[in-house]
Each structure stands twice: as C-alpha cells, then as structure tokens.
C-alpha cells in the first residue's frame, strides 16, 4: 500500500506555536520549522529576526491527503492564528511574524481562497481577514533547537503560548480548539 505525500506551508507567527497542533494529527508525516518568502538564501534565525531578509517564520508539513486532506489543514491553520492582524501575530510584531498560506499548486491556491472566503463569511471575526495567500517559495529549515520546541522545552513553550496572548485569543474565538 503506497502512501501519498503532499507538502503544505503556513506562516502563523512564531513557528514554535505552529508545530504542535499539526504534529498531533493523523496522516501528518513531518512538521518542520523554517523560513520562507524572502530573498536571503539559507537565512539564520538572527537574520530573519532582523527583519532584513523578507522571510517569515513558517512550518512546512508533509502529509497524506487521503488521511488528512489539505482542507482540514487549512481549517486547523485558521484556528491557530489571528487572521485579522497584518502586523504580526500576538506579541510577535514585524514582517517575519505575519501570517500567510503558501500554496504549492493551483488546487491548494483554490482551496485556500475558498477557505478564506468561508472564514470571512462565518462572522467569527468582526475585522477583515488579512492573511495573505502566496505562491510557495524556497523553504529553509530553521536551526535544530527550533525544531519541535514544544517537546524539547514544554514549560517554556507553555509559558510563551499563554504569555504571547495566543492561547487566550484562540480560546476566545475557537473555544480552545
């Protein structure tokens, strides 16, 4: 039995908080923290944080669409971010923390646009949905200490998720999904 593999790429602010929700789903083969969307090849975390590379922190997800379809990934993505914030995500401000969906083919683009439209029409948010939908660009894996941070440093991760304002926002809008 052959397994299908596809790639999805999402920027949702601090990549530490974007790994665990996807990592816990069936059909997810791999979740990698990294950088995408900029002009610097092989950027470092320090370079990305300097806001000079054009990159955003992002996660790249390898998944089996027969087990966990792209539409479900999109739904989960929206429930991890503030899609109305164009200046970053929660306590993290600046272009490297702006949310985006990076599509890898036309089908992903169409599905992402349709999911954004459904969210806009849902009434969950009073402000406009400003999360961009962009063509996937080269993805650079982040340094090892950033990978699966929630597993390596669970206490720090938990404090950051609450202290950044992310957890409270998600609880308010999604009931903690």
C-alpha positions, 0 to 999 in steps of 0.5 A, spaced: 500 500 500 503 506 497 502 512 501 501 519 498 505 525 500 503 532 499 507 538 502 503 544 505 506 551 508 503 556 513 506 562 516 502 563 523 507 567 527 512 564 531 513 557 528 514 554 535 506 555 536 505 552 529 508 545 530 504 542 535 497 542 533 499 539 526 504 534 529 498 531 533 494 529 527 493 523 523 496 522 516 501 528 518 508 525 516 513 531 518 512 538 521 518 542 520 520 549 522 523 554 517 523 560 513 520 562 507 518 568 502 524 572 502 530 573 498 536 571 503 538 564 501 539 559 507 537 565 512 539 564 520 534 565 525 538 572 527 537 574 520 530 573 519 529 576 526 532 582 523 527 583 519 532 584 513 531 578 509 523 578 507 522 571 510 517 569 515 517 564 520 513 558 517 512 550 518 512 546 512 508 539 513 508 533 509 502 529 509 497 524 506 491 527 503 487 521 503 488 521 511 488 528 512 486 532 506 489 539 505 482 542 507 482 540 514 489 543 514 487 549 512 481 549 517 486 547 523 491 553 520 485 558 521 484 556 528 491 557 530 492 564 528 489 571 528 487 572 521 485 579 522 492 582 524 497 584 518 502 586 523 504 580 526 501 575 530 500 576 538 506 579 541 510 577 535 510 584 531 514 585 524 514 582 517 517 575 519 511 574 524 505 575 519 501 570 517 500 567 510 498 560 506 503 558 501 500 554 496 504 549 492 499 548 486 493 551 483 488 546 487 491 548 494 491 556 491 483 554 490 482 551 496 485 556 500 481 562 497 475 558 498 477 557 505 478 564 506 472 566 503 468 561 508 472 564 514 470 571 512 463 569 511 462 565 518 462 572 522 467 569 527 471 575 526 468 582 526 475 585 522 477 583 515 481 577 514 488 579 512 492 573 511 495 573 505 495 567 500 502 566 496 505 562 491 510 557 495 517 559 495 524 556 497 523 553 504 529 553 509 529 549 515 530 553 521 536 551 526 535 544 530 533 547 537 527 550 533 525 544 531 519 541 535 520 546 541 514 544 544 517 537 546 524 539 547 522 545 552 514 544 554 514 549 560 517 554 556 513 553 550 507 553 555 509 559 558 510 563 551 503 560 548 499 563 554 504 569 555 504 571 547 496 572 548 495 566 543 492 561 547 487 566 550 485 569 543 484 562 540 480 560 546 476 566 545 474 565 538 475 557 537 473 555 544 480 552 545 480 548 539 
